[in-house]
Amino acid sequence: MSGGISGTSPSIISHVSIGTNRFGQARAFYETVLATLGIRIVMEHPSAVAYGRQYPEFWLHVPHDGRPASVGNGFHIGFIAADKAQVHAFHEAAIAADAVCDGPPGPRPAYGEPYYGCFVRDPEGHKIEATYWDAELSRKLYGE
């Protein structure tokens, strides 16, 4: 496959979206926190905004059905960090913007030795994560 998002993205996911009951507050939270990872608003509508580095990958929106948004138990979104410093910056920005820590920055050997990440709950309770995968360490441990 060539061209377009499908031909250039290493991701297997087109996008994810979460609902919010406080659009303005949630937009400000994600704009601040995702900026630590080089992620910005790439598209917006009156009740929805999309974040990404090149194209819309993470959507924040008021639910289309008019019902209140709710948090899914067992669901979380992991954002890619370029290095451990970005994981820490993400965590610090999230906590400063009223998130709740759900796992401080650090290694998670149960997820693999190259894994380093943090978890927070956004102001509405959605679980989000910044994660760094050390590709060099991965090659040493697991081969190419």
Disulfide bonds with the S-S distance in Angstrom:
none
